[in-house]
Amino acid sequence: MRKRRTGALVAASCSLGLVTASPAQASVIWDGDAGQGTGVFSSTLCDSPGSVVAQDNNDGRGQVFKFNKPLGLERCEAHGIRVGGSRYTFRNDSTYWIGWDTSTNTPDAGTIFQWKSYGTGDQHQQNYPVLMKVEGGRLKLFHIEPGENWTLKWSTPVATSTYKRIVLGIHTSDEASTGWVAAFYNGTKVAEFSGRTWDDLGNDTRFGTYGAEVKDKRVINWIDGLKVGTEYGDVD
């Protein structure tokens, strides 16, 4: 079980200038505890001999997810979430908070999170409006606008084999003027920006490791404490 950190973890709805309103009642939408197995995800995208499994590493955390991408593969991810046995559908003009702990075995783990758009080719304008990478020993947060215009919004050095707590707040909007993203790292707000965050056919979560640049690397991404809610306090 993930231990809650002490310290000043202030409710994001009060500290983020981009947030103009809060839900009337906070709600944990999804608890992706690894003790429930990989069925908490809508699907896993990890060809053999890669694997996504839940296991106990005897480090006091209990069950955690192991995303194991061997040499020769570009991807080992989990796509979407299941709530009440069914795939959860994220919606436009809504606010979601997504929290998880991550620990990679390499400073070049590729993409570890995608706010992934549905469809292919001309069916979407933004393949992945929000994306996080571990590359060159740094954790990086990107916003990708229509036309594959990438902007690095934040980065920090990261150690391998060490868990980090990431929380992303995403207000979904297909208009650049009303969408926003907020990011917390180990309990501290590190970024906030506005922009288009919702694509034509909708978006979903992807966790794990992905990228042509890591095809020649063996990547393991340990993930724990997965949650989705309507407020920061649901997932911190």
N, C-alpha and C positions, 0 to 999 in steps of 0.2 A: 504494500500500500504506500503511495507517495506521501512523504511527510510534508506537511504545510510549512512554508517558510514563515519566520517571524519578521517583523519590520514594517515599514510604512508602505503597505499596499493599499493605496487610496482608490476608492471606486472611480473607475475611468469616466463614468458619466458626469462626474463633478470636476474632473481635472482636464478634460480634453476640450479645447476651444471649438473643435469641429462638431461636437455632440450638442445638439440643440434641444433634444428632448429624450426622456427615458421612458421605458415601458412602465405601465402602471404596476406591474408585478414581475419580479425577476423569475426566470424559469430556466432550469437545466433541461435542454432539449435532448442531449445525448451524453451518456456516460460510457465511454469506450474502454472500460476496464478490461485489461488483457485477460483477467481471470474468466471472462466470458467467452474467450476464444476469438478466432478471426471472423466469426459470424456477426460481429458488431459492424463490420464493413459491408458495403453493398457487394463488392467483388475485390479480388486480388489480381493484380497484373504482374505476374512473376513466372516466367517460363522456367521449366526444369533445365538445369539442376538448381535454380534459385528457389527460394522458399520464404514464406511469411508464416512464422509460428509464434506461439506464446510459450514462454518458458521462464523458470525461476533461476536466476543466476546466483542465488544465495548471498545477495548483497543487502538484504533487508527490505527490498522493494516488493517482493513477491513476484507475481507473474508480470512480465513485460513482453512487448512485441519485438521480435527479431526479424528485420528485413535483410535477407542475405542475398546479395547480388554477386555471383561469381564472375570470373573473367569471361569475356565474350558476350555478355548481356548488357543492354542499355538500360534496363528497367527492372525494378522490383518495388511495386507500389500497391497501396490499398486505395480503392476508389469509392468515394461516397460513404454514407453512414446508414445504418439500419436503426429504426425506432419502432418498437412494437412489432418486430418481425418483418417490416416492410422498408423499402428504400425511402429515406426522408427526402422530400423535395424542398430545396431552398427556394426562396421567392424574391422577386424584385421589390425594391422600396421597403426593405426590412434590415434590421440590425442584428448581426450575429457576432458572438465572441467565441473564438476557437483557441483552446489552450492545450499544450502538450510539452512533455520533456523529451529531449533528444540527445543522443550520444553516439557519435560516429567513430569508427576505427581508423579513419584516415582524414587528413586535412583537405582532401579533394573528393568529397562524397557526391558532388553534383547537386542536382535539384532535390531538396528534401521536402518541399511543400509546393503544391500548385493549387490555386483557386481556378480550377480547370473548366473551360467552356465546353459545352456540348456541341456536337457537329464536327464536320471536317471541311477543309477548304473554304469555299465561299459561304458556307453556312454560318461562319462566325467572323466577327471583326477583331476580336481579341481572343487569341487561343488560350491565354492564361493571364488575366488582368493583374493578378498578384502572385508573386513567386518568390521563394527563398532558396538560396544555395549555400553550400559549404564548399568553398574553393580557395586555394592558396592560403589555407589556414585562417580564413575569415568567414564569418556568417554574414550573408548579404540579403537585403530585402529590396526587391525590385517592383516597380509599377510598369506594366507594359500597356501602352495605349494602342488604339487602332493603328494599323500600318506597321506593327512590330517596332514601335518606338519605345525603347527601353530606357528607364531612368533609375539609377541606383539611389534609393532613398535613405539607406543606412547600412553600415557595416561595422563589425567589431572582430578583433582577433578571438579565436576560439581554440581551446585545447581539445585534443582527441580523448576518447574514452572518459569523458566527463559530462554529466548531465547538465543541460541548460533548460530553463523554463521559458517557453515562448508563448505569448498571448497576442493574437491578432483580433482586432475589432474591424469588421467590414460592414459598412452600410451599403447595401446593394442599390445601384442605380445605373441605368443605361444613359444617363446624362452626366457629363463631366462636372457640371456645376453642383450636383447634389450628392454624388457618391463620395465616400471617404474611407480611409484606412488609418487605424491607430495600432502601434506596436509597443509591447512591453517585453523587456528582457530581464529575467530574474527579478521581476517585481518592479522594475524601473521603466517609466515611459521613455522610449528612445526615438520614436518617430510618429508623425501624424501628417497626413496630406489628403487633399481632395482629388477627385478624378473619377472617370468612368470605371465601374467595378462589376458591371453586369452585362453579359453578352446576349446576343439575340435569342439563343435557345436555352439560356440559363447556365448556371455554374454549380460546381460540386468540389468537394475536398479531395486532394490526393496527398498521401503521406508516403515516405519511403526514400528511395533514391532513384534518380533518372538522369540520363544524358549521354549523348554520343561521346562526350569527352571523358566519361568514366567507363567506357566499354572495356578498356584494357586494365581496369583496376578491380580488385576484390573489395567491395564495399559492404559494410555491415552498419545499419542504422538501428540502434535500440531506441524504442519509443514507449513512453509510459505516461500515465495520467491524462489520457485523451478525454477532452470534454468540449461540448458545444452548448452555449447558452445565449440568453438575451441580454445579459449584463456581464461586465468584467468580473464581478464577485462570484458569478456562477462557475468560473473556469480558472481562477487564479491559483 
